Amino acid sequence: MIWLGILVTAAGCYVLKLVGLSVPERILVHPLTNRISALIPPALLGALIAVQVLADDKSVTIDARLVGLAAAVALLLLRAPFLAVVCGAAAAAALVRALGWG
């Protein structure tokens, strides 16, 4: 039964790739297509961050992760280096957890 799922998935991936290769050139170079394709990665990244920070099984949870995210955003706005952003966010979340608030 598992092999059937693997084969169906492989066939679906192949068909999806074939459909992508069959898109006419005029659609790919259209300005609207370029604008939309430029907005998809930031939207997906934002959704992923929101799910990882706020989701807990099937409910929304406000805890130390949100404080860490806020610290990361503040450090990014201050143009801090990436390592400082990661360490600052981790330190903020750890401090909140150590104080028992999250």
Secondary structure, DSSP 8 states (H G I E B T S, - for coil): -HHHHHHHHHHHHHHHHHHHHTS-HHHHT-HHHHHHHHHHHHHHHHHHHHHHHHEETTEE--SHHHHHHHHHHHHHHTT--HHHHHHHHHHHHHHHHHTT--
